[in-house]
Amino acid sequence: MKDMEDATSLIARMGEAARAASVELAVAPAECKRAALIAAAGAIRAATDTILAANARDLDFGRDKGLSDAMIDRLRLDADRLRGIEDGLRDVAEQRDPVGEVVAEWDRPNGLHIRRVRTPIGVIGVIYESRPNVTADAGALALKSGNAVILRGGSESLHSSGAIHDCMVQGLRQAGLPEAAIQLVPTRDRAAVSAMLQAQGLIDVIIPRGGKGLVGLVQREARVPVFAHLEGICHVYVDRDADPDKARRVVMNAKTRRTGICGAAECLLIDRAADPELRAALIADLVAAGVEVRAEGELADLPGTVAARPDDFGREFLDMVMAARLVDGVEDAIAHIRRFGSQHTESILTENDATAQRFMAGLESAILMHNASTQFADGGEFGMGAEIGIATGKMHARGPVGAEQLTSFKYLVSGDGAIRG
């Protein structure tokens, strides 16, 4: 109980500071926010050795904790990934500032002029596992959208996240913005997560970024609104009219580029009417790359596959494992995805535009792709500079959550002495 009381007090103090900072951020000039992000990017570059040393400590902690190879990959930073973090900060800095944007504007016969404009949400809480880059991504997007943010990274990324957070605070300081605009919970104590989830009146929305266990916990226990996806059960459907070369290239990338991200493909669906040679080539490519293909039906007769179990469909492996089955055309593919998918990202590979249109119309996933890898399910690839996560709910934000998705709106109404009769 004492730990919970301590965590509650900590989050209360951070929440009060964040709410005060959010008042300043809501009216902060766009150029100040831009300057803070540019300065933070420069601080990341200057602190490369320090951040990598901190990450080495986290990797040791993660291995001792028994993290999977996929989770270790999420945790690992190197020079290229740090440059990616730096570039992401600069990309967000140069984006159009969404705060105050007029979304719609109209006049009414009653003499009113009405504008709907974007406004910050207030205080964002982000709870994440492993990936220390989220510290920069979430901090940048919250700042760009005029929100304060409280970050609670995973216990395994404490040192890396702390080193990156220091750089974000340097940026705020140089731009004359409140340092409480971007705060990092300074403890591995899990009670801090529960305290954040209960922080009504202090935190306006929670965004979890991690595995099914974390997201499920947040969705069950949060007393504040949540933007989240539970799992990334992403499908690739290879249609009878797929281009063989494109299909082989995209399927390989969708599964093997990085297996531990939520946009990694977990299930391959192949049209029964597709060329049998293409079927065999798709499976052979995956097996040769080291993927354990858990296949059903005729696909299970192909060399190197293992027989799929029923629970392999609708499963997020986050590893070099992929389920595979034949389906009877696009309608059967849609039915399978509706039954087993998580409304995250699906891709169809076909040269038939009408079939592609049917696939996209028939599914409700947040992201639907045509002749493209599911690994593009990323805010940076969508031109958002970065993302806090992929939202699969149907209220407010859907898909990659960038700066624009971290705004709400208000109505500004003007009259000339207008009165209502």
C-alpha positions as CSV (number, residue, x, y, z in Angstrom):
1,M,0.0,0.0,0.0
2,K,2.8,2.3,0.8
3,D,4.3,1.8,-2.7
4,M,1.0,2.7,-4.2
5,E,0.7,5.8,-2.0
6,D,4.2,6.9,-3.0
7,A,3.4,6.3,-6.7
8,T,0.1,8.1,-6.4
9,S,1.8,11.1,-4.8
10,L,4.5,11.1,-7.5
11,I,2.0,11.0,-10.4
12,A,-0.1,13.6,-8.7
13,R,2.9,16.0,-8.5
14,M,3.9,15.2,-12.1
15,G,0.3,15.6,-13.2
16,E,-0.1,19.0,-11.6
17,A,3.1,20.2,-13.1
18,A,2.1,18.9,-16.5
19,R,-1.3,20.6,-16.3
20,A,0.3,23.9,-15.5
21,A,2.8,23.4,-18.4
22,S,-0.1,22.5,-20.8
23,V,-1.7,26.0,-20.1
24,E,1.5,27.6,-21.4
25,L,1.9,25.2,-24.3
26,A,-1.6,25.8,-25.6
27,V,-0.6,29.4,-26.4
28,A,3.1,28.8,-27.2
29,P,4.2,30.3,-30.5
30,A,4.8,27.7,-33.2
31,E,8.4,28.9,-33.6
32,C,9.1,28.2,-30.0
33,K,8.0,24.6,-30.3
34,R,10.0,24.2,-33.5
35,A,13.1,25.6,-31.8
36,A,12.7,23.2,-28.9
37,L,12.6,20.2,-31.2
38,I,15.5,21.4,-33.3
39,A,17.6,21.9,-30.1
40,A,16.6,18.5,-28.8
41,A,17.7,16.9,-32.1
42,G,21.1,18.6,-31.7
43,A,21.3,17.4,-28.1
44,I,20.6,13.8,-29.2
45,R,23.5,14.0,-31.7
46,A,25.9,15.5,-29.1
47,A,24.9,12.9,-26.5
48,T,25.3,9.8,-28.8
49,D,28.0,8.2,-26.8
50,T,26.1,8.8,-23.5
51,I,22.8,7.4,-24.9
52,L,24.5,4.3,-26.4
53,A,26.3,3.6,-23.1
54,A,22.9,3.9,-21.3
55,N,21.4,1.5,-23.8
56,A,24.1,-1.0,-23.2
57,R,23.1,-1.1,-19.6
58,D,19.5,-1.6,-20.5
59,L,20.4,-4.4,-23.0
60,D,22.2,-6.2,-20.2
61,F,19.2,-5.8,-17.9
62,G,16.9,-7.0,-20.6
63,R,19.0,-10.1,-21.3
64,D,19.1,-10.9,-17.6
65,K,15.4,-10.4,-17.5
66,G,15.0,-13.0,-20.3
67,L,13.5,-10.8,-23.0
68,S,12.9,-12.4,-26.3
69,D,15.1,-11.6,-29.3
70,A,12.3,-9.5,-30.7
71,M,12.0,-7.5,-27.5
72,I,15.8,-7.1,-27.4
73,D,15.6,-5.7,-31.0
74,R,13.0,-3.2,-29.9
75,L,15.2,-2.1,-27.0
76,R,18.5,-1.9,-29.0
77,L,19.8,1.5,-30.1
78,D,22.7,2.0,-32.5
79,A,24.1,5.0,-34.4
80,D,21.7,4.5,-37.3
81,R,18.7,4.3,-34.9
82,L,19.8,7.4,-33.1
83,R,20.1,9.2,-36.4
84,G,16.6,8.1,-37.1
85,I,15.4,9.6,-33.7
86,E,17.2,12.8,-34.5
87,D,15.7,12.9,-38.0
88,G,12.3,12.3,-36.6
89,L,12.6,15.2,-34.2
90,R,13.6,17.5,-37.1
91,D,10.8,16.2,-39.3
92,V,8.2,16.9,-36.6
93,A,9.7,20.3,-36.0
94,E,9.2,21.3,-39.6
95,Q,5.7,20.1,-39.9
96,R,2.8,22.5,-40.0
97,D,1.6,23.4,-36.5
98,P,-1.9,21.9,-36.0
99,V,-2.9,24.2,-33.1
100,G,-5.3,26.9,-34.1
101,E,-5.9,25.4,-37.6
102,V,-9.4,26.1,-38.9
103,V,-10.9,22.8,-39.8
104,A,-14.2,24.2,-41.0
105,E,-15.8,27.6,-41.3
106,W,-19.4,28.7,-42.1
107,D,-22.0,31.4,-41.7
108,R,-25.5,30.9,-40.4
109,P,-28.7,32.8,-41.3
110,N,-29.0,33.8,-37.6
111,G,-26.0,36.0,-38.0
112,L,-23.4,33.8,-36.5
113,H,-20.0,33.1,-38.1
114,I,-18.7,29.7,-36.8
115,R,-15.2,28.2,-37.0
116,R,-14.1,24.8,-35.8
117,V,-10.4,25.0,-34.8
118,R,-7.9,22.5,-33.5
119,T,-6.9,22.8,-29.9
120,P,-4.6,20.7,-27.7
121,I,-6.0,17.8,-25.7
122,G,-4.1,18.9,-22.5
123,V,-2.0,16.3,-20.7
124,I,-1.1,13.0,-22.5
125,G,0.1,9.9,-20.6
126,V,2.2,7.4,-22.6
127,I,3.0,4.0,-21.2
128,Y,5.4,1.9,-23.3
129,E,7.6,-1.1,-23.3
130,S,11.2,-1.5,-24.5
131,R,11.4,1.0,-27.3
132,P,13.4,4.0,-25.9
133,N,12.8,5.9,-29.2
134,V,9.2,6.4,-28.0
135,T,10.6,8.9,-25.4
136,A,11.6,11.2,-28.3
137,D,8.6,10.4,-30.6
138,A,6.0,10.9,-27.9
139,G,7.7,14.0,-26.5
140,A,8.0,15.6,-29.9
141,L,4.4,14.9,-31.0
142,A,2.9,16.1,-27.7
143,L,4.9,19.3,-27.8
144,K,4.1,20.0,-31.5
145,S,0.4,19.6,-30.7
146,G,0.6,21.9,-27.6
147,N,0.2,19.1,-25.1
148,A,2.2,18.3,-22.0
149,V,3.2,14.6,-21.7
150,I,4.0,12.2,-18.9
151,L,6.1,9.3,-20.1
152,R,6.4,5.9,-18.4
153,G,8.9,3.7,-20.2
154,G,9.4,0.1,-19.6
155,S,11.7,-1.0,-16.7
156,E,14.1,-2.5,-19.3
157,S,14.6,0.9,-21.0
158,L,15.0,3.1,-18.0
159,H,18.5,4.3,-18.7
160,S,18.1,4.8,-22.4
161,S,14.8,6.6,-22.0
162,G,16.4,8.8,-19.3
163,A,19.3,9.8,-21.5
164,I,17.0,10.7,-24.3
165,H,14.6,12.6,-22.0
166,D,17.5,14.7,-20.8
167,C,18.0,15.8,-24.4
168,M,14.3,16.7,-24.8
169,V,14.5,18.8,-21.6
170,Q,17.5,20.6,-23.0
171,G,15.5,21.5,-26.0
172,L,12.6,22.9,-23.9
173,R,15.1,24.9,-21.8
174,Q,16.8,26.4,-24.8
175,A,13.4,27.5,-26.3
176,G,12.2,29.0,-23.0
177,L,9.4,26.4,-22.6
178,P,8.4,24.8,-19.3
179,E,10.5,21.7,-18.5
180,A,7.4,20.0,-17.1
181,A,6.1,19.9,-20.7
182,I,7.9,16.5,-21.2
183,Q,8.3,14.4,-18.0
184,L,9.6,10.9,-17.6
185,V,8.5,8.8,-14.6
186,P,11.8,8.1,-12.8
187,T,11.0,4.7,-11.4
188,R,10.6,1.1,-12.4
189,D,7.9,0.7,-9.8
190,R,4.8,-0.8,-11.6
191,A,2.6,1.1,-9.1
192,A,3.3,4.2,-11.2
193,V,1.4,2.7,-14.1
194,S,-1.7,2.1,-12.0
195,A,-1.4,5.6,-10.6
196,M,-1.4,7.0,-14.1
197,L,-4.4,5.0,-15.1
198,Q,-6.3,6.4,-12.2
199,A,-5.2,10.0,-12.6
200,Q,-8.6,11.5,-13.6
201,G,-8.5,15.3,-13.7
202,L,-4.7,15.2,-14.3
203,I,-4.2,13.1,-17.4
204,D,-6.6,13.6,-20.3
205,V,-5.8,10.5,-22.4
206,I,-3.6,7.4,-22.0
207,I,-1.7,5.9,-24.9
208,P,-0.2,2.5,-24.3
209,R,2.5,1.2,-26.6
210,G,3.6,-2.4,-26.1
211,G,2.4,-6.0,-26.1
212,K,-1.0,-7.5,-25.5
213,G,-0.4,-7.8,-21.7
214,L,0.3,-4.1,-21.3
215,V,-2.4,-2.8,-23.6
216,G,-5.0,-5.2,-22.1
217,L,-4.1,-4.0,-18.6
218,V,-4.5,-0.4,-19.6
219,Q,-7.8,-1.0,-21.3
220,R,-9.2,-2.9,-18.3
221,E,-8.0,-0.5,-15.6
222,A,-7.9,3.0,-17.1
223,R,-10.2,5.5,-15.6
224,V,-9.2,8.0,-18.3
225,P,-9.8,7.7,-22.1
226,V,-7.4,5.4,-24.0
227,F,-6.0,5.5,-27.6
228,A,-4.7,2.0,-28.2
229,H,-4.5,-1.2,-30.2
230,L,-4.5,-4.5,-28.4
231,E,-2.5,-6.6,-31.0
232,G,-1.0,-6.2,-34.5
233,I,-2.4,-9.3,-36.2
234,C,-1.6,-8.1,-39.7
235,H,-2.5,-10.1,-42.8
236,V,-1.2,-10.2,-46.4
237,Y,-3.6,-11.6,-49.0
238,V,-2.1,-12.7,-52.3
239,D,-4.8,-12.6,-54.9
240,R,-5.0,-14.7,-58.1
241,D,-4.2,-11.5,-60.1
242,A,-1.1,-10.7,-58.1
243,D,2.2,-9.9,-59.9
244,P,4.5,-12.8,-58.8
245,D,7.6,-10.6,-58.4
246,K,5.8,-8.0,-56.4
247,A,4.1,-10.6,-54.3
248,R,7.3,-12.4,-53.4
249,R,9.1,-9.1,-52.5
250,V,6.3,-7.7,-50.4
251,V,5.5,-10.9,-48.5
252,M,9.2,-11.3,-47.5
253,N,9.5,-7.7,-46.4
254,A,6.1,-7.7,-44.5
255,K,7.3,-10.7,-42.4
256,T,11.0,-10.5,-42.1
257,R,12.2,-6.8,-42.2
258,R,11.5,-6.5,-38.5
259,T,9.4,-9.2,-36.8
260,G,9.0,-7.4,-33.4
261,I,7.0,-4.4,-34.6
262,C,3.2,-4.2,-34.7
263,G,3.1,-3.8,-38.5
264,A,4.9,-7.1,-39.1
265,A,2.7,-9.5,-41.0
266,E,1.6,-12.5,-39.0
267,C,-0.6,-14.4,-41.5
268,L,-0.3,-15.1,-45.2
269,L,-3.5,-15.8,-47.1
270,I,-3.2,-17.1,-50.7
271,D,-6.0,-17.3,-53.2
272,R,-6.6,-20.9,-54.0
273,A,-6.8,-19.9,-57.7
274,A,-3.3,-18.3,-57.7
275,D,-0.6,-20.0,-59.7
276,P,0.6,-23.1,-57.8
277,E,4.2,-22.1,-58.7
278,L,3.7,-18.7,-56.9
279,R,2.3,-20.5,-53.9
280,A,5.3,-22.7,-53.6
281,A,7.7,-19.8,-54.2
282,L,6.1,-17.6,-51.5
283,I,6.4,-20.4,-48.9
284,A,9.9,-21.4,-50.1
285,D,11.1,-17.8,-49.8
286,L,9.9,-17.6,-46.2
287,V,11.4,-21.0,-45.2
288,A,14.7,-20.1,-46.8
289,A,14.8,-16.8,-44.7
290,G,14.3,-18.8,-41.5
291,V,10.6,-18.3,-41.0
292,E,8.7,-21.1,-39.4
293,V,5.7,-21.3,-41.7
294,R,2.7,-22.9,-39.9
295,A,0.6,-23.9,-42.8
296,E,-2.9,-25.4,-43.2
297,G,-4.3,-27.7,-45.9
298,E,-2.4,-28.0,-49.2
299,L,0.2,-25.5,-48.1
300,A,1.2,-27.9,-45.3
301,D,2.4,-30.3,-48.0
302,L,5.1,-27.8,-49.2
303,P,8.7,-28.5,-48.1
304,G,9.8,-26.9,-44.8
305,T,6.4,-26.1,-43.4
306,V,4.9,-27.3,-40.2
307,A,1.2,-28.1,-39.6
308,A,-0.7,-25.1,-38.2
309,R,-2.7,-25.4,-35.0
310,P,-6.1,-23.7,-34.8
311,D,-4.8,-21.0,-32.5
312,D,-2.0,-20.0,-34.9
313,F,-4.6,-18.0,-36.8
314,G,-5.5,-14.8,-34.9
315,R,-2.1,-14.8,-33.2
316,E,0.6,-12.1,-32.9
317,F,3.9,-14.0,-33.1
318,L,6.3,-11.0,-33.1
319,D,8.9,-13.5,-34.2
320,M,10.1,-15.5,-37.3
321,V,6.8,-17.4,-37.3
322,M,3.9,-17.0,-39.8
323,A,0.6,-18.7,-40.2
324,A,-0.5,-19.5,-43.8
325,R,-3.6,-20.8,-45.4
326,L,-5.4,-20.9,-48.8
327,V,-8.7,-19.0,-49.2
328,D,-11.3,-19.0,-51.9
329,G,-10.8,-15.5,-53.3
330,V,-11.2,-12.0,-51.9
331,E,-14.5,-12.7,-50.1
332,D,-13.0,-15.6,-48.2
333,A,-10.0,-13.5,-47.4
334,I,-12.2,-10.7,-46.0
335,A,-14.2,-13.2,-43.9
336,H,-11.0,-14.7,-42.5
337,I,-9.5,-11.3,-41.5
338,R,-12.8,-10.2,-40.0
339,R,-12.8,-13.3,-37.8
340,F,-9.1,-13.4,-36.8
341,G,-7.8,-9.9,-37.3
342,S,-7.2,-7.1,-34.8
343,Q,-8.2,-4.2,-37.2
344,H,-4.6,-3.0,-37.4
345,T,-3.1,-3.4,-40.9
346,E,-3.9,-5.6,-43.9
347,S,-2.5,-5.7,-47.4
348,I,-3.8,-7.1,-50.7
349,L,-1.4,-8.0,-53.5
350,T,-3.2,-7.8,-56.8
351,E,-3.2,-6.1,-60.2
352,N,-7.0,-6.1,-60.3
353,D,-8.1,-2.7,-59.0
354,A,-11.7,-3.8,-58.5
355,T,-10.6,-6.6,-56.3
356,A,-8.4,-4.3,-54.3
357,Q,-11.3,-1.9,-53.9
358,R,-13.5,-4.7,-52.7
359,F,-10.9,-5.7,-50.1
360,M,-10.5,-2.2,-48.8
361,A,-14.3,-1.6,-48.7
362,G,-15.0,-4.9,-47.0
363,L,-12.6,-4.5,-44.0
364,E,-12.6,-2.0,-41.1
365,S,-8.9,-2.1,-40.2
366,A,-7.3,1.2,-39.4
367,I,-4.8,0.7,-42.3
368,L,-5.5,-1.1,-45.6
369,M,-2.8,-1.4,-48.2
370,H,-2.6,-2.4,-51.9
371,N,0.6,-3.8,-53.3
372,A,2.6,-2.5,-50.3
373,S,4.2,-4.1,-47.2
374,T,2.4,-3.9,-43.9
375,Q,5.8,-2.7,-42.4
376,F,4.8,0.8,-43.8
377,A,2.2,1.0,-40.9
378,D,4.3,3.7,-39.3
379,G,3.7,7.4,-38.7
380,G,7.1,8.3,-40.1
381,E,6.4,6.5,-43.3
382,F,3.0,8.3,-43.5
383,G,4.8,11.7,-43.4
384,M,4.0,12.4,-39.8
385,G,7.6,12.6,-38.7
386,A,6.9,10.1,-35.9
387,E,4.0,8.5,-34.2
388,I,3.0,7.6,-30.6
389,G,1.3,4.4,-31.8
390,I,-1.3,2.9,-34.0
391,A,-4.9,3.4,-32.8
392,T,-7.4,0.8,-33.8
393,G,-10.5,2.1,-31.9
394,K,-13.2,3.8,-33.9
395,M,-13.5,7.0,-31.8
396,H,-11.2,10.0,-32.3
397,A,-7.8,8.9,-33.6
398,R,-7.4,5.9,-36.0
399,G,-4.2,4.6,-37.5
400,P,-0.9,6.3,-36.8
401,V,-1.2,8.8,-34.0
402,G,0.7,11.9,-34.9
403,A,0.6,15.5,-33.9
404,E,-2.7,16.3,-35.6
405,Q,-4.4,13.2,-34.0
406,L,-3.3,14.6,-30.6
407,T,-5.6,17.6,-30.9
408,S,-9.3,18.0,-30.2
409,F,-11.3,21.0,-31.4
410,K,-13.4,23.8,-30.2
411,Y,-15.9,26.1,-31.9
412,L,-15.3,29.8,-32.1
413,V,-18.5,31.7,-32.8
414,S,-18.8,35.4,-33.7
415,G,-21.8,37.6,-34.1
416,D,-22.6,41.3,-34.4
417,G,-24.9,41.7,-31.4
418,A,-26.7,38.6,-32.4
419,I,-29.6,37.5,-30.1
420,R,-31.8,34.4,-30.4
421,G,-35.5,34.9,-30.9
